[in-house]
Amino acid sequence: MRISKDTINSMQLTLFALVTLSLWSVGCQTAAEANRVDPLQARSTLEAVLTSWQQGDSIDSWVSKQPQVVVQDLDWKAGYKLKAFEILEQGEAVDANLFCKVKLTLDDTSSKQSIQTVTYIVGTSPVRTVFRSLAP
């Protein structure tokens, strides 16, 4: 039986693709495991960040605090005041992030109050992050 040159090239390409895919998936699993979220640390970070907002701190103040936390919340950045918050659940840990539902009571810049249920995405490694999801 004689194998054509095209068949050999095709087999080599398939083997190369399988090896590359295998190495890539091992690398991704290692990175995800190395940066897995610490749920207790994530929840306490979220509580500290929201308490800070409620006390009138600026969102940018977290850049200079220890530990530093990268915070993103469009309402906070726009000048809304946080009157109250309630973390509604323990959160769901998915790889590097903890997803937490939070009930916020906000005053906008004209002191009009609103209540919203939002999701925060909190990370603990390699840096601490608190991002408000754009989706509820």
C-alpha positions, 0 to 999 in steps of 0.5 A: 500500500502506497500513501500519497504525499498529500495524505502524509501532509494532511496527517502531519497537519492534523497531528500538529493541530491536535498537539497545539490544541492539547498544549493550549488547553493545558496552559489555560487550565493552569492559568485558570487554576492559578488565578482561581477566585477566593470567594471569602476575600472577594465578598469582603472586598465587594463589601469594603468597596460598596461601604466606601461608596456609601460613605462618600469616597470617590471611585478613584480612591481605591487606586491608592488604598492598600490593597489596591482594588480596580473598581468600575461602576458607571453610576458611581463614576457619574456621581450617584450616591449610594444610600444603601446596599444589600448583597443578596447571595453568597455569589457564584465562583466561576474560575477567576471571578465571583458573581454577586447579585446586589440590591442598590439604593441610589440617589442620582445627581438630582437626588432622585432615588432608584433601587436596582438589582445588579451583578458585580464581578469580583476577582482576587488574583492576580489583582483585586477587581470589582466590576459592575456587570452591564447586564443585570 
